[in-house]
Amino acid sequence: MAGFIPAGSGFTNTYTGFSYSIVLKYNQEEIYEGPSCVYILKTPYNAGDTFSVVRNGSTISYVKNNNFNQPVYTSSTPSSGALVAAAALYDTGGTITNAVVSGS
């Protein structure tokens, strides 16, 4: 899983610790906001696919393969406060590569 946790909250590798996250399992992408799964994209993901959790102002969007003009899902809950990027791997051999954090 990868996404955002509240700044200063301390890291936890459970669904409840993340404010916004993408979880890859069972060959599908699941989008979580807090402990709740809010969307499941049931198309298989492939090696080389990229995933992004993006905050623009108070809007959180979830993007696959850099298709920022057509997010997979856009949150209906406005985001506020400072967030920190975080990730947790549950499978032996799982990797995150080319992670980028940007913003102003």
Helices and strands as residue ranges (DSSP letters): E 2-6, G 15-17, E 20-25, E 28-33, E 36-41, E 51-56, E 59-64, E 73-74, E 83-87
